[in-house]
Amino acid sequence: MSKQVIHTDNAPAAIGPYSQAIRAGNTVYLSGQIPLVPETMEIISEDVKEQTTQVFKNLQAVCEAAGGSLDKVVKFNIFMTDLGNFATVNEVMAEFVKQPYPARAAMGVRALPKGVQVEIEGIMVLED
């Protein structure tokens, strides 16, 4: 099975030795996105709702570059530095993803890259 690198200028460039996403067969593995604005590579704000919104916009751009959409995501892993933001993250997610919702895990972590409050990665499955 071959791997296809997915890249778009509509999402932040990788800040390390990784790809925005990798397609293997009909499965696309989405790298974790943080709330960087693609054009400036700066964090959108300190507000967790704005950060989460930017993360979903970044994920959406990568999904579209791979030929899919957020509705094709089957699993999200959400990392938060404060699980007290759980309800806010849920509220934003519901604006971007409709039922049936993907499987998901939400984890509290001590720190995230660039001091952000939320990072989300996912797995998307495309039609054969």
C-alpha positions in Angstrom: 0.0 0.0 0.0 1.4 3.4 -0.9 1.2 6.6 1.2 0.0 9.9 -0.3 1.0 13.1 1.4 -1.9 15.6 1.8 -1.0 19.3 1.9 -2.8 22.5 1.6 -1.9 26.1 2.0 -5.3 26.7 3.5 -4.1 25.0 6.8 -1.0 25.8 8.8 2.3 24.4 7.5 3.7 21.6 9.6 5.9 23.0 12.4 7.9 19.7 12.7 8.8 16.6 10.8 5.3 15.5 9.9 2.6 15.9 7.2 -0.7 17.7 7.5 -2.3 14.3 6.6 -1.4 11.0 5.1 -3.7 9.0 2.9 -3.3 5.2 2.9 -5.9 3.4 0.8 -9.2 5.1 1.5 -8.2 6.2 5.1 -6.8 9.6 5.8 -4.9 10.2 9.0 -5.2 13.9 10.0 -2.3 15.3 12.1 -3.1 17.3 15.1 -4.2 20.8 14.3 -3.7 23.8 16.7 -5.3 27.2 16.3 -2.7 28.7 14.0 -4.0 31.1 11.3 -2.5 29.6 8.0 -1.6 33.0 6.5 0.3 34.3 9.5 1.2 31.1 11.4 0.1 33.0 14.6 -2.3 31.7 17.2 -5.7 33.2 16.6 -6.3 34.4 20.2 -6.3 33.3 23.8 -10.0 32.6 23.7 -10.8 28.9 23.8 -13.9 29.2 21.6 -11.9 31.1 18.9 -9.1 28.6 19.2 -11.4 25.6 18.8 -13.1 27.2 15.8 -9.7 27.8 14.1 -8.7 24.2 14.8 -11.9 22.9 13.1 -11.3 25.3 10.2 -7.8 24.0 9.8 -9.0 20.4 9.9 -11.8 21.2 7.4 -9.1 22.5 5.0 -7.0 19.4 5.3 -10.1 17.2 4.8 -11.0 19.1 1.7 -7.5 18.8 0.3 -7.7 15.1 0.7 -11.0 15.0 -1.2 -13.3 14.7 1.8 -15.0 16.8 4.5 -15.4 16.8 8.3 -18.5 14.7 7.8 -16.3 11.8 6.6 -14.2 11.9 9.8 -14.8 8.7 11.8 -12.7 9.5 14.9 -11.4 12.6 16.6 -8.9 12.8 19.4 -9.2 16.1 21.3 -6.4 17.3 23.6 -7.2 20.2 26.0 -5.1 21.8 28.7 -8.2 22.4 30.8 -11.0 19.9 30.8 -13.2 22.7 32.1 -13.4 23.8 28.4 -15.1 20.5 27.5 -18.6 22.1 27.0 -17.1 24.9 24.8 -15.3 22.5 22.6 -18.5 20.4 22.3 -20.4 23.5 21.3 -17.9 24.4 18.6 -17.6 20.8 17.3 -21.4 20.7 16.9 -21.2 23.7 14.6 -18.8 21.9 12.3 -19.8 18.2 12.5 -23.4 16.9 12.2 -24.9 13.6 13.3 -24.1 10.8 13.1 -21.1 12.1 15.1 -17.7 10.4 14.8 -16.2 8.4 17.6 -14.1 10.6 19.9 -11.7 10.8 22.8 -11.1 13.9 24.9 -8.0 14.1 27.0 -6.6 16.5 29.5 -3.0 17.3 28.9 -0.4 19.4 30.8 0.7 21.4 27.8 0.3 21.7 24.0 2.6 23.2 21.3 2.9 27.0 21.3 1.0 27.2 24.6 -2.4 26.7 22.9 -5.4 25.3 24.8 -6.7 22.7 22.3 -5.4 20.4 19.6 -7.4 17.9 17.5 -6.4 15.1 15.3 -8.6 12.7 13.3 -9.1 9.8 11.0 -11.2 10.2 7.9 -12.5 7.5 5.6 -13.2 8.3 1.9 -15.3 6.3 -0.6 -13.4 3.6 -2.4 
